[in-house]
Amino acid sequence: MSTASVPLPNWISYGLIPLLNLLVAFLISGFVVWLIGESPLAALSLLIEGAFGSGEGVGFTLYYATSFIFTGLSVAVAIHAGLFNIGSEGQAYIGGLGCALVALALDNYVPWYVTMPIAIVGAGIFGAAWAFIPAFLQAKRGSHIVITTIMFNYIAAALMVYLLVHVLIVPGKMAPETRTFLEGGQLPKLGWVMSIFGSKLGAAPFNVSFIIALLAAWFVWILIWRTKLGFEMRTLGVSSTAAEYAGIPYARTVIIAMLLSGALAGMMALNPVMGSSARLQVEFVGGAGFVGIAVSLMGRNHPLGIIFAAILFGTLYQGGDWISFEMPNITREMILVIQGLVILFAGALEYMFRPAMVHLYQQFVRA
């Protein structure tokens, strides 16, 4: 019997194996750092210091993690339905358009706590709308969801450039961006969280969207494991033939799963658009949609695992910037190599240690 089908305790599947993958990734990264003449231990120390050594560092770490939680949840919802949504990047772009339009329309009339829920809905609807066409093509025409969502990423990026250059740009300015939102269109920072621990947030854009991301993770957990729709999605993800035989409508389930996935990706835009820059800019997503794939895989497509994986990647982003500043020999490209190794071992090679774990576990049980 294949080791992939052998059940293991959750603490091994969701704890020990990911930890081993992560350890191997850091060991190889340390070897690469050593090859260029720097100390791996010093680099690790700087990574931790940059990400958690100050209130500002923690703020930046959690700011990055917030975006990754949204996109990781987006990918996970689709995967549970047997779909591989590569389009979270583009859906986040269009979601940013939705929340920006709400902020531009309301920021001069209502406070942020009135604008925020409407912006959440706007971002979700726009992101879901961008996911609808690939979902429809998959459900009704058999077009592969991976191909169509990849294509829609490029279309979304081109559409955003056109709108910011020709439609939403501030008259008389060269920068392709909207005007800065007034206070009613800005999400407040969570400096009070840092003050609880005696730290200051500083310039970090850590904001209320982090709380929204945690609530979204709780919603996804409820949806996937506590609702009829979630059961239908998981059944479809395991076997589309069995799902159809059980009377689960394939087309409807695929479309609903992709709409939810696109909505979650769209809500990611709240963090950089309303929480950080307070305006809509080109390339505000910054690759978070693609990082969400690794976050989801590393978190085993579970909301709690996704939160921890998102914080890990937030640590790599913030700590990596600190390393490249303190160790000039370790460039930003080297940090990308380290991130790539984490993605490789935590994602593509996630089952590398599973056969050995199955063997050891079976020997332990028999003993």
Secondary structure, DSSP 4 states (H G I P E B T S, - for coil): --GGGS---HHIIIIIHHHHHHHHHHHHHHHHHHHTT--HHHHHHHHHHHHHSSHHHHHHHHHHHHHHHHHHHHHHHHHHTT-----HHHHHHHHHHHHHHHHHHHTTTS-HHHHHHHHHHHHHHHHHHHHHHHHHIIIII---HHHHHHHHHHHHHHHHHHHHHHTSSPTT--SSB-PPP-GGGSPPB-HHHHHHTT---TT---BTHHHHHHHHHHHHHHHHHHSHHHHHHHHHHH-HHHHHHTT--HHHHHHHHHHHHHHHHHHTTIIIIIIISSS-BTT-STTHHHHHHHHHHHTTT-HHHHHHHHHHHHHHHHHHHHHHHH-TTS-HHHHHHHHHHHHIIIIITTTTTHHHHHHHHHHHHH-
